[in-house]
Amino acid sequence: MSFIWPLLLATLLLIPLAVFAYLNAQRTRMAQSSNLATSGLVTIGSLSALGRRRHLPFIIFLIGFILLAISFARPQMALAVPQLSGTVVLAVDVSNSMAADDIKPTRLQAAQAAASEFVRQQPAGVSIGLVALGSGAQVIAKPTDDREELLAAIDRLSSGGGTQIGTGLLAALNTVVDEPIIVTPELLEGDISGVSVGYHPSAAIVLASDGESTGGPDPNVVADLAAAAGVKITTVGIGSADGAVIEVDGYQVATALDEEALGQIAELSGGEYYQAQDASALLQVYDGLDMQWQAKAEEVEVTGLFSLAAVVLFLIAGLLSMRWLGRVL
């Protein structure tokens, strides 16, 4: 136990004075009772009928005073506080197709707005990382509790290049595992048996993309690998089935949401697929994440508990004293 105002524990020095005053009062009362008994005004038996029980109200009062004095110092105790704990890696597609405006103002801006709100709503025990995927993948932020850093990183995202969803998912999984995953020819062919990634059931990957992949490892193979690691991939489709036309290097290119590809990635990893018709859809993702409750020791002020206990003891002491002695202490 620790104290915010430890100097106020000095009030405990009043306890010896209280005991001295009580004992002195008892001697005075006993002397007065003896004088009255000699005069025949009271019986000798009435002096000892309660025995030592007559001191119980004062003892209870004294304990209450000790608790009250401790409460003055504002005590703190290390208590096990339950909180959600886990890791979420946001994998955001920043390829050329994310500049399409079939989701206003653009797919990427809608994904950024939703990702920012998602970060703001997560409890403190959840660490969040950020991966940008395009022609390759870049870990923008490793899992962290620094929400401001993440929000700034999300705001800096810009579109460009192709789309390698498999590479992005592999980078996100690397971030969860926190050690390099060697991409072998066997892995590229779909054989994940020789890859050891451990087991991370309290981690999740959230992929925000239009689903159109133009190269890199097969996303479905990476989804299988994530499932083996206990990491669910929740996919969020950013775009519309009707699609839009964008200009890339002077060419008009049609792009549309590939819900089938995103749904398959989610299904293989045990996650869920959500279609984002607007920026708010990503906020539904949290309900599907499998975070764990863990007990974390925190210093919690317990002044109220000590004060309440002191008041209860004062009331008990007063009631007993009135019942047995006809007075308050």
Buried (B, 14 or more C-beta within 10 A) or exposed (E): EEBEEEEBBEBBEEEEEEEEEBEEEEEEBEEEBEEBBEEEEBEEEEBEEEEEEBBBBBEBBBBBBBBBBBBBBBBBEEEEEEBBBBBBBBBBBBBBBBBBEBBEEBBBBBBBBBBBBBBEEBEEBBBBBBBBBBBBBEBBBBBBEEBEBBBEBBEEBEBEBBBBBBBBBBBBBBBBBEEEBEBEEEBEEEEBEEBEBEEBEBBBBBBBBBBBBBEBBBBBBBBBBBBBBBBBBBBBBBBBEEBBEBEBEEEEEEBBBBBEBBBBBBBBBBBBBBBBBEBEBBBBBBEBBBBEEBEEEEEEBBBEBBBEBBBEBBEBBBEBBEEBBEEEB
